[in-house]
Structure formats: structure tokens, C-alpha cells
Amino acid sequence: MQPDELDWKIINRLSESYAPNSVIARELGLSEGAIRQRLKKLQDSGILRIKAMRDTEILDNQQLCFLGINISESKLLDQKAKAIAGLEGVLSVSIVSGRYDLIAEILVDSNKGLINFLIQTLSSIKGISKTETFLMLKNYNKWI
């Protein structure tokens, strides 16, 4: 399935913020049923996934971090990315180009939580040659 112009309008509207089907229908001049059908097709085809996201700026006890990660053997990149993605606290892992092999987005409860993640949790994955940690201080338009 290839999304058409209307599908993209729905996706873009949901990317801005959550809205009930009735609101999206009214904004786009369609019936609520039409929006519901299109959303189901987009979800069934794997084009669209809907999930809740935490606002870490409101949650004082949580810190969002990004980790640049290098893997010692590039042939193991996919395997290591999947292993890291399965760790507690990991929100996403992406294979990237540039100075890192992977970028991981993690959520920890404190600086101590970050240290524990790096020393205990992440170190359980063999073959990581280097990491660099970036603390997210303020977020603008994270929704994609």
C-alpha cells in the first residue's frame, strides 16, 4: 500500500498531536468512519504505528539520553542493534551513518540510573567498542 495525499494529511495531523477521529474528520472534511478505515489500513500495512510518548520535561525524575555507540565488528551491527533495543530503558535504536554505528534513545531515572545503565545493562552486550552519551536538556518538536 502506498499512502495517498489524504493518508499523508492524516499522518501529519497525528504527528502534531493526538486527536480523536471525529476531530480529524471535521478538520479534513470527511466522515469519522472514513478516517477510522484509513487509519486501520495504514496500521494494518505497517505504515503507521500509534503509541504513547512520555514528556520527559514534565517528569522531573526521568532523563532522556542519546547514546552514540560503535560496534567492534560491522557484520554484527544488526544483531547488536536488536540486542540493545531489547534492553530495559531503551526507547529506540537506529543504525546510522557517521561517526557512530548506532544511536540509542534511552530513558533513565537519574544520573545514577544512567551510570547503572552504562555499567551494568549496556555492558552485558559484548562487542561494543565505544559509547558517547548525550543528555537531552530541552526538546522541540520530537514528534515524527
N, C-alpha and C positions, 0 to 999 in steps of 0.2 A: 504494500500500500504506500502510495506517495501522498503526503498531505497536500490539500489544495489551499487556495488563498484563505478560505473561511476557516479551515483547520488551523492555519497559522495564526489567524486572529484570535481564535480560542486559546491556543497555546500561549501566545504573547500576553493575553489578558490574565491567564492563570499565573504567568511568570511574574506579573506585577504584584499580585497578592491573591489570596484565596477569595473566591466569590461563589455564592450559590448559583446553580444552573439558571435559576429564574432571573438573576441579575445579569448574567452574561447574555441570556436570551434577549432581554429587554435592550441591552446596550447594542447588540448586533442585529436587532430586528427579526429574530427568529423565535420559534416556539421552544419551550423548555424541553419538550420531547426531542426536538432536533438536536439540541445541544447535548442532551444525555446520550443519544445514539452516536453522535460524532465522538464524544469522549470515550464511549465504550469501544468503538472501532480503533481509536488511537491507542488506547490502553491494551486491547487485545493484540494489536500488531506489534506492540513493544516500543512504539514511537514515543509514548507518553507514560510516565510513571508519576504518581502523585504521592508525596509523603510529607509528613510534618517536619519542620526545621526549627531548631531551638534558636532563640535570640539570646546569644551569649552576652550581649551588652546589658541585658536586664538581669541575667542570672549572675549575681556577684560571685558566687562560689565556683564558677566554671571559667576555664581559659581555653580558647580556641587557638590551636597551634598548627603550623605547617612545617613539615619535615622534608628537607631535600635529602634524598637517600641515593647512595651509589651502591651498586651490586658488583661483587668481585668478578663474576662470570656473566657476561651478557646473555649467554644461551639459557641462563636460569631466570631471566628477567620476569617472564610471565608467571612462573612458579612462585617466585619470591613476592611478586605483587599480590597474588592471590592469598598467600600465607599472611602477609601483612594486613590485607583487607579483612581477614578473619579475626584479628586481634581485638580485644576489648578496648573500647575508646576510639577506634579508628572509624571515621565517618566516610572517608573515600580515599582511594589510591589511584593515581594516574601515572601511566608510562609517558614520559615527556622527553623532549629533545633539549639539548643544552648541557649545562654543567652537572646536572643530576640525571639519574636514570628514572627515578620515581619522585613524585610529590605526594605526600600523605597528609590528609587533614585529620587532626585528632582533637579530642575534647578531653581535658583533664580537669580535676577539681582544684588544683593549686600548683604552686611551684614544686612542692613535694610530690604531688601526683605526676608532674612531668618528669621529675627525676626517676621516680619509680617506673614510669612507662619506659623511659630510655634504658635504664639499667636492668630491669627485670623482664619486662614484657617484650620490648623490641629485640633485646639481646638474645631471646630464645630463637630468633630466626638466624640461622647460620648463613654466612656469605654476604653479609652487609659490610662493606669496606669503609663507609664514611657516612655521617649524617650531619646536617646543619638544621638548627631549629629556629623558626621564626614565630614570634608571638603576635597574634592579631590584636591590635590595640583598638582600632575602630574600623567598622565595616560600612561600606557604601554599596548598595545595590548588589548584594550577594546572589539574589535570585537569578537563576539561569534557566 
